[in-house]
Amino acid sequence: MRAGNEFCGAHLIIEALNEDIERELRIADEHIARAMSATSICKDAVRRHSSECAAAAMRHATALAAEVLHLGGVPPPYIVRDVPCPRDRLARASDLFDHYRQRLRMANDLGLLRLEEVLSEIIQDLRVCSRTRSGMF
């Protein structure tokens, strides 16, 4: 019976990580769109910051996909979806911190050390990308 529980647990983790992969790819798309539409006085700084954050989101998606493969799953195909305009970026960043902290606790509880490391790196990148400078973002 234990093997059945482990299979269900792994399946749930893989499903959750696949959702995170899709979320990270959407975030990358949003940052790319923000970089392309920057028109403020600080356009170059906005583009540079958005490009760095898009690259970080792509790294996150790639690292999470590697963990899904390691756990025996298959990462999702990315399909561009129309998503409503996100609410306040700072509120969303706070939600992402909370989300990934919960994932980190889950990985810790399950003894998934590689996943813990990936999630810790994502949280660190979120700290950098969620910063605002002089109201530019």
Summary of the structure (lengths in Angstrom):
residues: 137
radius of gyration: 16.4
end to end distance: 51.6
largest distance: 62.6
contacts: 362
relative contact order: 0.15
helix: 75%
strand: 0%
